[in-house]
Amino acid sequence: MEASASTDCPICLDILTEPTIIPCGHVICRTCLVAWLQARQTATKCPLCRYPILGEDETPDDFQMRLLAVTVANDLPTHLVVKAIARGRHDVTPDTCSGCEGLLCESHYTRHLLCPGPQDPQQTSNRQFQARTTFQVLSEKLQKMREQMAVVRESFKTIKEKLIGQVPENEATENEALSVVWAGDLEKEAGQLCTILTTHQHLMEGLQESHHALATILMKDAMDLRVKMLTRKVEKYLHASRLWSLL
């Protein structure tokens, strides 16, 4: 993961500050994310791939939107490896931490939430190895899920084409027409999820290659949670595919 390829924000086009991993796996500045959410209200999408960041369930007023934008930004993981790389190019976090010499900290002389404390070099090396092993396992899981979703996408495409072929469009009932639309939507969503899985797999590969030991260690749990979330999404589409195949 080279600094030149990973430390520029796609919104402000400057060096990332507080780089935040949004649901699709892309990384943008936290402050840019908050501003992006506030400016676009609901149905906000990633500026790179258009994957949703917020849904369309409600339309909050400006004050509620400001609170929502900050809440969403706070709930997403910070890309600590990118943050560490960016620190080499720009003073992203100039403050110091009493626990780990200030690499990832945001307030003077206090320990940040995930501070591992002073580390024995051998212990740090072991934890970094464990983190890299975790990223390898997660990458393999993502690859398997990508293969599963590619099959799911093709199955929805086949179902859609079968439904279209069964009844001429001008003779289709309302339910038959809706079934074609739903199958088409599921095919599109499955393809979108394939792209998201690919983005996260690239994220894991970059983390495996990182030489920033402390940052890599701190990313392990956040990425494990993200892959668990993606696994639940994949399982939902696998279940839907099985149900549709019985129709």
Secondary structure, 3 states (H helix, E strand, C coil): CCHHHHCECCCCCCECCCEEECCCCCEEEHHHHHHHHHHHCCCCECCCCCCECCCCCCCCCHHHHHHHHHHHHHHCCECHHHHHHHHCCCCCCCCCCCCCCCCCCCCCCCCCCCCCCCCCHHHHHHHHHHHHHHHHHHHHHHHHHHHHHHHHHHHHHHHHHHHHHHCCHHHCCHHHHHHHHHHHHHHHHHHHHHHHHHHHHHHHHHHHHCCCHHHHHHHHHHHHHHHHHHHHHHHHHHHHHHHHHCC
